[in-house]
């Protein structure tokens, strides 16, 4: 038997023991099987930036064919849903104040007359600004509807009097990488990153502490196994479980949510292996500073919240305050998030992700090395 086989054989049996012990634990089994699926499905539907079902109330004081046409143009898709027509400006303001609607449209008397005479026709749009992001997008959509109607009226005038046709500039707009602007294409890859982080870090931290709680860690220490073999045997099962979970979640993302995978899944898997240096190392590090499984979960959760909020899942990193922006360079999830979205949506290749892969690898090596050294010191 070669020295490598002599070193790996005890690790293999320890991995078998870890799998049996993990699969016999009903709580751990629910964490492994149910939690990732529920998170993937619920978060993928909940974490959406699509603008839909904006409630709108209309006050049409003109009662003309042109004003009705403008009103109807708001309801040609699912962005706006109608409310009962308002009877006065006071009624319009009251509905917005009581949150019965999200947006109001006021078409004043003389709207059609202004259009017929060639004078500027003005309409009033008011949006509930409590949610600033949704308010800005709602206003943008509403203004786009009005501009589209204005262009239609202009085209009518040009057809009726072609001699007065002015020279117009036409803009052609395109969206790269996500042309339909479907938010799930952007959010679901981010949820995959969160899932592999939670599963690998939580399971590692809880499993090692559980060994200390029930006293089996001391039994391992009196065996001929070296500290390296113990660490390999403890972490390998959770790396395998994390990969299985990631493969399953990726399949659901592609089949159920129709998320495109433009790049290489093999490259994604390679980057995930590097990222596991961070998550497994972080879970092991949490176990060395915790005496109970609850303490380990709280430690992991604390750093997980920092990681999620500064990774660009919800808000662009570039828009954060400068001191937080610089702090994000310590966040490995930030780099893996950019890699994952780049591979899925842009077809990023190895050369494209190197600026994110190098710092991810450095953080992973530092975290894993620190965790191993602390664990060895703890069991010495």
VEXMI-583898 format. One line per field, with one value per residue (C-alpha): residue number from 1; residue in one letter; x, y, z. Coordinates in Angstrom, 1 decimal, decimal comma. Layout:
<rs>
pos <- NUM / ...
code <- A / ...
X <- X / ...
Y <- Y / ...
Z <- Z / ...
</rs>
This chain:
<rs>
pos <- 1 / 2 / 3 / 4 / 5 / 6 / 7 / 8 / 9 / 10 / 11 / 12 / 13 / 14 / 15 / 16 / 17 / 18 / 19 / 20 / 21 / 22 / 23 / 24 / 25 / 26 / 27 / 28 / 29 / 30 / 31 / 32 / 33 / 34 / 35 / 36 / 37 / 38 / 39 / 40 / 41 / 42 / 43 / 44 / 45 / 46 / 47 / 48 / 49 / 50 / 51 / 52 / 53 / 54 / 55 / 56 / 57 / 58 / 59 / 60 / 61 / 62 / 63 / 64 / 65 / 66 / 67 / 68 / 69 / 70 / 71 / 72 / 73 / 74 / 75 / 76 / 77 / 78 / 79 / 80 / 81 / 82 / 83 / 84 / 85 / 86 / 87 / 88 / 89 / 90 / 91 / 92 / 93 / 94 / 95 / 96 / 97 / 98 / 99 / 100 / 101 / 102 / 103 / 104 / 105 / 106 / 107 / 108 / 109 / 110 / 111 / 112 / 113 / 114 / 115 / 116 / 117 / 118 / 119 / 120 / 121 / 122 / 123 / 124 / 125 / 126 / 127 / 128 / 129 / 130 / 131 / 132 / 133 / 134 / 135 / 136 / 137 / 138 / 139 / 140 / 141 / 142 / 143 / 144 / 145 / 146 / 147 / 148 / 149 / 150 / 151 / 152 / 153 / 154 / 155 / 156 / 157 / 158 / 159 / 160 / 161 / 162 / 163 / 164 / 165 / 166 / 167 / 168 / 169 / 170 / 171 / 172 / 173 / 174 / 175 / 176 / 177 / 178 / 179 / 180 / 181 / 182 / 183 / 184 / 185 / 186 / 187 / 188 / 189 / 190 / 191 / 192 / 193 / 194 / 195 / 196 / 197 / 198 / 199 / 200 / 201 / 202 / 203 / 204 / 205 / 206 / 207 / 208 / 209 / 210 / 211 / 212 / 213 / 214 / 215 / 216 / 217 / 218 / 219 / 220 / 221 / 222 / 223 / 224 / 225 / 226 / 227 / 228 / 229 / 230 / 231 / 232 / 233 / 234 / 235 / 236 / 237 / 238 / 239 / 240 / 241 / 242 / 243 / 244 / 245 / 246 / 247 / 248 / 249 / 250 / 251 / 252 / 253 / 254 / 255 / 256 / 257 / 258 / 259 / 260 / 261 / 262 / 263 / 264 / 265 / 266 / 267 / 268 / 269 / 270 / 271 / 272 / 273 / 274 / 275 / 276 / 277 / 278 / 279 / 280 / 281 / 282 / 283 / 284 / 285 / 286 / 287 / 288 / 289 / 290 / 291 / 292 / 293 / 294 / 295 / 296 / 297 / 298 / 299 / 300 / 301 / 302 / 303 / 304 / 305 / 306 / 307 / 308 / 309 / 310 / 311 / 312 / 313 / 314 / 315 / 316 / 317 / 318 / 319 / 320 / 321 / 322 / 323 / 324 / 325 / 326 / 327 / 328 / 329 / 330 / 331 / 332 / 333 / 334 / 335 / 336 / 337 / 338 / 339 / 340 / 341 / 342 / 343 / 344 / 345 / 346 / 347 / 348 / 349 / 350 / 351 / 352 / 353 / 354 / 355 / 356 / 357 / 358 / 359 / 360 / 361 / 362 / 363 / 364 / 365 / 366 / 367 / 368 / 369 / 370 / 371 / 372 / 373 / 374 / 375 / 376 / 377 / 378 / 379 / 380
code <- X / X / X / X / X / X / X / X / X / X / X / X / X / X / X / X / X / X / X / X / X / X / X / X / X / X / X / X / X / X / X / X / X / X / X / X / X / X / X / X / X / X / X / X / X / X / X / X / X / X / X / X / X / X / X / X / X / X / X / X / X / X / X / X / X / X / X / X / X / X / X / X / X / X / X / X / X / X / X / X / X / X / X / X / X / X / X / X / X / X / X / X / X / X / X / X / X / X / X / X / X / X / X / X / X / X / X / X / X / X / X / X / X / X / X / X / X / X / X / X / X / X / X / X / X / X / X / X / X / X / X / X / X / X / X / X / X / X / X / X / X / X / X / X / X / X / X / X / X / X / X / X / X / X / X / X / X / X / X / X / X / X / X / X / X / X / X / X / X / X / X / X / X / X / X / X / X / X / X / X / X / X / X / X / X / X / X / X / X / X / X / X / X / X / X / X / X / X / X / X / X / X / X / X / X / X / X / X / X / X / X / X / X / X / X / X / X / X / X / X / X / X / X / X / X / X / X / X / X / X / X / X / X / X / X / X / X / X / X / X / X / X / X / X / X / X / X / X / X / X / X / X / X / X / X / X / X / X / X / X / X / X / X / X / X / X / X / X / X / X / X / X / X / X / X / X / X / X / X / X / X / X / X / X / X / X / X / X / X / X / X / X / X / X / X / X / X / X / X / X / X / X / X / X / X / X / X / X / X / X / X / X / X / X / X / X / X / X / X / X / X / X / X / X / X / X / X / X / X / X / X / X / X / X / X / X / X / X / X / X / X / X / X / X / X / X / X / X / X / X / X / X / X / X / X / X / X / X / X / X / X / X / X / X / X / X / X / X / X / X / X / X / X / X / X / X / X / X / X / X
X <- 0,0 / 1,4 / 1,7 / -1,1 / -3,4 / -2,4 / -3,4 / -6,7 / -8,1 / -8,9 / -10,3 / -12,6 / -14,0 / -14,4 / -16,3 / -18,6 / -19,2 / -20,0 / -22,5 / -24,2 / -24,3 / -25,6 / -28,3 / -29,5 / -30,0 / -33,6 / -32,9 / -29,8 / -31,7 / -34,4 / -31,7 / -30,1 / -33,2 / -36,0 / -34,5 / -32,6 / -35,6 / -37,9 / -35,3 / -34,8 / -38,5 / -39,6 / -36,7 / -36,8 / -40,4 / -40,1 / -36,8 / -38,1 / -37,6 / -40,2 / -42,7 / -46,2 / -49,6 / -49,1 / -52,5 / -53,6 / -56,5 / -57,5 / -59,3 / -60,5 / -62,0 / -61,8 / -64,0 / -62,8 / -61,8 / -58,2 / -58,3 / -59,9 / -57,2 / -54,5 / -56,2 / -56,5 / -52,9 / -51,9 / -53,6 / -52,1 / -49,9 / -49,6 / -47,6 / -50,7 / -54,0 / -57,0 / -58,9 / -62,2 / -62,2 / -61,7 / -64,4 / -62,3 / -58,7 / -59,4 / -60,6 / -57,4 / -55,2 / -57,1 / -56,7 / -52,9 / -52,7 / -54,6 / -52,5 / -55,5 / -53,5 / -49,8 / -50,1 / -52,6 / -53,2 / -55,0 / -56,2 / -57,4 / -60,3 / -59,1 / -56,7 / -58,2 / -58,6 / -54,9 / -54,0 / -56,2 / -54,8 / -51,2 / -50,6 / -48,7 / -51,2 / -50,3 / -51,3 / -50,6 / -48,9 / -48,3 / -46,6 / -46,5 / -42,8 / -42,6 / -40,6 / -38,2 / -37,0 / -40,5 / -41,7 / -39,0 / -39,6 / -43,4 / -42,9 / -40,6 / -43,1 / -45,9 / -43,9 / -43,0 / -46,7 / -47,4 / -44,5 / -45,7 / -49,1 / -47,6 / -45,6 / -48,7 / -50,5 / -47,5 / -47,5 / -51,2 / -50,5 / -47,6 / -49,7 / -52,5 / -50,1 / -46,9 / -45,6 / -44,9 / -43,1 / -40,1 / -36,8 / -37,1 / -34,3 / -35,3 / -33,5 / -33,2 / -32,7 / -31,5 / -30,8 / -27,9 / -27,6 / -31,2 / -33,2 / -36,6 / -35,5 / -36,8 / -35,6 / -35,4 / -32,6 / -30,7 / -31,8 / -31,9 / -28,1 / -27,6 / -29,8 / -27,6 / -24,7 / -26,6 / -27,7 / -24,2 / -23,0 / -25,7 / -25,5 / -21,7 / -21,0 / -24,0 / -23,5 / -19,8 / -20,1 / -23,0 / -21,5 / -18,1 / -19,7 / -22,2 / -19,2 / -17,9 / -21,4 / -21,8 / -18,2 / -17,3 / -14,7 / -12,6 / -12,9 / -11,5 / -8,6 / -7,4 / -7,4 / -4,2 / -5,8 / -3,8 / -5,4 / -5,3 / -7,1 / -9,8 / -10,3 / -10,5 / -12,9 / -15,1 / -15,2 / -15,4 / -19,0 / -20,2 / -18,3 / -20,0 / -23,5 / -23,0 / -22,1 / -25,1 / -27,4 / -25,8 / -26,3 / -30,0 / -30,6 / -29,0 / -31,2 / -34,3 / -33,1 / -32,7 / -35,7 / -38,3 / -37,3 / -35,8 / -32,6 / -30,2 / -26,8 / -24,7 / -21,3 / -19,6 / -21,1 / -17,6 / -16,1 / -18,9 / -18,2 / -14,5 / -15,2 / -17,6 / -14,9 / -12,7 / -15,5 / -16,0 / -12,6 / -14,2 / -17,5 / -16,1 / -13,2 / -15,7 / -17,9 / -14,8 / -13,7 / -17,1 / -17,0 / -13,7 / -15,2 / -18,5 / -19,4 / -23,0 / -24,7 / -26,8 / -23,7 / -22,2 / -25,4 / -25,4 / -21,7 / -22,3 / -25,5 / -23,8 / -21,2 / -23,7 / -25,9 / -22,8 / -21,9 / -25,4 / -26,0 / -22,6 / -22,5 / -24,7 / -27,7 / -30,1 / -28,3 / -25,4 / -22,1 / -21,1 / -24,0 / -23,0 / -21,2 / -17,5 / -16,5 / -18,9 / -17,8 / -14,2 / -15,4 / -16,9 / -13,5 / -13,3 / -16,5 / -15,8 / -19,5 / -19,2 / -16,6 / -18,4 / -21,7 / -20,1 / -18,6 / -21,9 / -23,9 / -21,2 / -21,1 / -24,9 / -25,9 / -22,9 / -21,1 / -18,0 / -14,8 / -11,8 / -10,0 / -13,1 / -13,5 / -9,8 / -10,2 / -12,8 / -11,3 / -7,9 / -9,2 / -11,7 / -8,9 / -6,7 / -9,6 / -10,4 / -6,8 / -6,4 / -9,8 / -9,3 / -5,7 / -6,7 / -9,5 / -7,3 / -4,6 / -7,1 / -8,8 / -5,4 / -4,6 / -7,9 / -7,6 / -3,9
Y <- 0,0 / 3,4 / 6,2 / 8,0 / 5,0 / 4,7 / 8,3 / 8,2 / 4,9 / 6,2 / 9,4 / 7,3 / 5,5 / 8,7 / 10,2 / 7,1 / 7,6 / 11,3 / 10,5 / 7,9 / 10,2 / 13,2 / 11,2 / 9,7 / 13,2 / 14,2 / 17,9 / 17,9 / 16,0 / 18,6 / 21,3 / 19,5 / 18,4 / 20,8 / 24,2 / 24,6 / 23,7 / 26,1 / 28,9 / 28,5 / 28,5 / 31,1 / 33,5 / 33,2 / 34,4 / 36,8 / 38,5 / 40,1 / 43,6 / 43,2 / 46,1 / 44,7 / 45,5 / 49,2 / 50,4 / 53,5 / 55,9 / 58,2 / 61,5 / 62,3 / 65,8 / 66,1 / 63,1 / 63,0 / 60,2 / 61,4 / 61,3 / 57,8 / 56,6 / 57,9 / 56,1 / 52,8 / 52,9 / 52,4 / 49,1 / 47,3 / 45,1 / 43,9 / 46,9 / 49,0 / 47,7 / 50,1 / 51,4 / 53,1 / 56,5 / 59,4 / 62,1 / 65,1 / 66,1 / 65,8 / 62,2 / 61,5 / 62,8 / 61,0 / 57,6 / 58,1 / 59,2 / 56,2 / 53,9 / 52,7 / 53,3 / 53,7 / 56,2 / 58,8 / 60,3 / 63,6 / 64,6 / 68,2 / 69,7 / 71,0 / 68,1 / 67,2 / 70,9 / 71,5 / 68,5 / 69,7 / 73,2 / 72,1 / 73,5 / 71,5 / 69,2 / 68,6 / 65,7 / 65,2 / 62,1 / 61,6 / 58,6 / 57,3 / 57,8 / 55,7 / 53,0 / 55,2 / 52,5 / 51,3 / 54,9 / 56,0 / 53,0 / 53,5 / 57,2 / 56,1 / 53,6 / 56,1 / 58,8 / 56,2 / 55,5 / 59,2 / 59,7 / 56,8 / 58,3 / 61,7 / 60,1 / 58,4 / 61,7 / 63,3 / 60,6 / 61,2 / 64,9 / 64,2 / 61,8 / 64,4 / 67,2 / 65,6 / 68,9 / 70,1 / 66,9 / 67,7 / 65,9 / 63,4 / 61,5 / 57,9 / 56,0 / 52,2 / 50,8 / 47,3 / 45,6 / 43,2 / 39,9 / 40,1 / 41,6 / 40,8 / 42,4 / 39,4 / 39,9 / 36,1 / 35,8 / 38,2 / 37,0 / 33,2 / 32,9 / 35,0 / 32,6 / 29,7 / 31,5 / 32,0 / 28,4 / 26,9 / 29,4 / 28,5 / 24,8 / 24,3 / 26,9 / 25,9 / 22,2 / 22,4 / 24,6 / 22,6 / 19,2 / 19,8 / 21,4 / 18,5 / 16,2 / 18,2 / 18,3 / 14,5 / 13,7 / 11,9 / 14,4 / 13,3 / 9,7 / 10,7 / 12,5 / 9,3 / 7,3 / 7,1 / 9,7 / 12,9 / 16,3 / 16,6 / 13,3 / 14,4 / 17,7 / 16,0 / 13,4 / 16,1 / 18,5 / 16,2 / 15,0 / 18,6 / 19,6 / 16,7 / 17,6 / 21,2 / 20,2 / 17,9 / 20,7 / 23,2 / 20,8 / 20,2 / 23,9 / 24,8 / 22,2 / 23,7 / 27,2 / 26,1 / 23,8 / 25,6 / 29,3 / 29,0 / 30,8 / 30,8 / 29,3 / 31,1 / 30,1 / 26,9 / 24,9 / 23,2 / 26,6 / 27,4 / 24,2 / 25,0 / 28,4 / 26,8 / 24,5 / 27,5 / 29,2 / 26,2 / 26,9 / 30,1 / 28,5 / 25,3 / 27,2 / 29,7 / 27,0 / 25,3 / 28,6 / 29,2 / 25,8 / 26,6 / 29,6 / 28,0 / 25,5 / 24,7 / 24,3 / 27,4 / 29,5 / 28,2 / 29,0 / 32,6 / 33,1 / 31,8 / 33,8 / 37,1 / 36,9 / 35,5 / 38,7 / 40,9 / 38,8 / 39,0 / 42,7 / 43,7 / 41,2 / 43,1 / 40,7 / 43,5 / 46,8 / 47,6 / 47,7 / 50,9 / 52,8 / 52,0 / 54,6 / 54,7 / 53,2 / 50,3 / 49,9 / 49,4 / 47,0 / 44,8 / 43,8 / 41,7 / 39,9 / 36,6 / 36,4 / 39,6 / 38,0 / 34,7 / 36,5 / 38,4 / 35,2 / 33,3 / 36,0 / 36,5 / 32,8 / 32,4 / 35,6 / 36,9 / 33,6 / 34,8 / 32,7 / 32,2 / 35,3 / 37,4 / 36,2 / 36,3 / 39,7 / 38,2 / 34,7 / 35,8 / 37,7 / 34,9 / 32,3 / 34,4 / 34,9 / 31,2 / 30,1 / 32,6 / 31,6 / 27,8 / 28,0 / 30,1 / 27,6 / 24,6 / 26,1 / 27,2 / 23,7 / 22,0 / 24,3 / 23,6 / 19,9 / 19,8
Z <- 0,0 / -1,0 / 1,5 / -0,3 / 0,0 / 3,6 / 4,2 / 2,2 / 3,4 / 7,0 / 5,4 / 3,2 / 6,2 / 8,2 / 5,2 / 5,2 / 8,9 / 8,4 / 5,7 / 7,8 / 10,8 / 8,8 / 7,0 / 10,3 / 11,8 / 10,9 / 11,6 / 9,4 / 6,7 / 6,6 / 6,3 / 3,4 / 1,5 / 2,2 / 3,0 / -0,3 / -2,4 / -0,4 / -0,5 / -4,3 / -5,1 / -2,6 / -3,1 / -6,9 / -6,9 / -4,0 / -5,0 / -8,2 / -9,6 / -12,3 / -12,2 / -12,3 / -11,0 / -10,4 / -9,3 / -11,2 / -10,8 / -13,6 / -13,5 / -17,0 / -17,1 / -20,9 / -21,7 / -25,3 / -27,7 / -27,3 / -23,5 / -23,6 / -26,0 / -23,6 / -20,6 / -22,5 / -23,6 / -19,9 / -19,7 / -22,8 / -20,5 / -16,9 / -15,7 / -14,7 / -13,3 / -13,3 / -10,3 / -10,3 / -12,0 / -9,7 / -9,6 / -8,5 / -7,8 / -4,1 / -4,6 / -6,7 / -3,9 / -1,2 / -3,0 / -3,2 / 0,4 / 1,7 / -0,5 / -2,5 / -5,7 / -6,5 / -9,3 / -10,5 / -13,9 / -14,3 / -17,8 / -17,6 / -19,6 / -23,0 / -23,6 / -27,0 / -28,0 / -27,3 / -29,4 / -32,3 / -32,2 / -32,0 / -28,6 / -25,9 / -24,1 / -20,4 / -18,2 / -14,5 / -13,2 / -9,4 / -7,9 / -4,3 / -3,5 / -0,4 / -2,2 / -4,1 / -6,5 / -7,5 / -7,7 / -10,1 / -12,3 / -12,2 / -13,2 / -16,0 / -17,4 / -17,2 / -19,0 / -21,6 / -22,2 / -22,6 / -25,0 / -27,1 / -27,3 / -28,2 / -31,0 / -32,3 / -32,5 / -34,2 / -36,8 / -37,4 / -38,0 / -40,3 / -42,4 / -42,6 / -43,7 / -45,2 / -46,5 / -43,0 / -42,1 / -39,9 / -39,8 / -36,8 / -35,0 / -34,4 / -31,7 / -31,7 / -28,2 / -27,3 / -24,0 / -24,0 / -22,0 / -20,7 / -23,6 / -22,0 / -18,7 / -16,8 / -13,2 / -12,4 / -15,0 / -12,8 / -9,3 / -9,6 / -10,2 / -7,1 / -5,2 / -6,3 / -4,7 / -1,5 / -1,4 / -1,7 / 0,9 / 3,4 / 2,9 / 3,1 / 5,9 / 8,1 / 7,8 / 8,4 / 11,5 / 13,0 / 12,3 / 13,9 / 17,0 / 17,2 / 17,5 / 20,4 / 22,1 / 22,0 / 22,8 / 19,6 / 18,6 / 21,6 / 20,4 / 17,0 / 18,6 / 20,3 / 17,0 / 14,9 / 12,5 / 11,9 / 12,2 / 8,4 / 8,0 / 10,5 / 8,7 / 5,3 / 6,6 / 8,2 / 5,3 / 2,3 / 2,9 / 3,1 / -0,1 / -1,9 / -0,5 / -1,5 / -5,0 / -5,3 / -3,9 / -6,4 / -9,3 / -8,3 / -7,8 / -11,2 / -12,9 / -11,3 / -12,3 / -16,0 / -16,3 / -14,1 / -14,3 / -17,9 / -16,8 / -19,7 / -19,2 / -21,9 / -20,5 / -19,4 / -16,5 / -16,1 / -15,5 / -13,1 / -11,2 / -11,0 / -9,5 / -7,1 / -5,9 / -5,2 / -3,4 / -1,2 / 0,3 / 1,7 / 2,9 / 4,3 / 5,9 / 7,3 / 8,8 / 10,3 / 11,7 / 13,3 / 14,9 / 16,6 / 18,4 / 19,3 / 22,0 / 20,8 / 17,4 / 18,1 / 18,6 / 15,4 / 13,5 / 14,9 / 14,0 / 10,4 / 10,1 / 11,2 / 8,4 / 6,0 / 6,4 / 5,8 / 2,7 / 1,2 / 1,7 / 0,3 / -2,6 / -5,1 / -4,8 / -4,3 / -5,0 / -7,3 / -5,4 / -7,3 / -5,8 / -2,2 / 0,0 / -0,7 / 2,6 / 2,2 / -1,4 / -0,3 / 2,4 / -0,2 / -1,5 / 1,7 / 0,8 / -1,2 / -2,1 / -4,1 / -6,4 / -6,8 / -7,4 / -10,3 / -11,7 / -11,6 / -13,2 / -15,8 / -16,7 / -16,8 / -18,6 / -20,5 / -21,4 / -19,5 / -20,1 / -17,9 / -19,1 / -18,3 / -14,7 / -13,7 / -12,0 / -9,7 / -9,5 / -8,2 / -5,1 / -4,5 / -4,5 / -2,2 / 0,3 / 0,1 / 0,8 / 3,7 / 5,2 / 4,8 / 6,1 / 9,2 / 9,9 / 9,7 / 11,9 / 14,5 / 14,4 / 14,8 / 17,7 / 19,3 / 19,2 / 20,1
</rs>
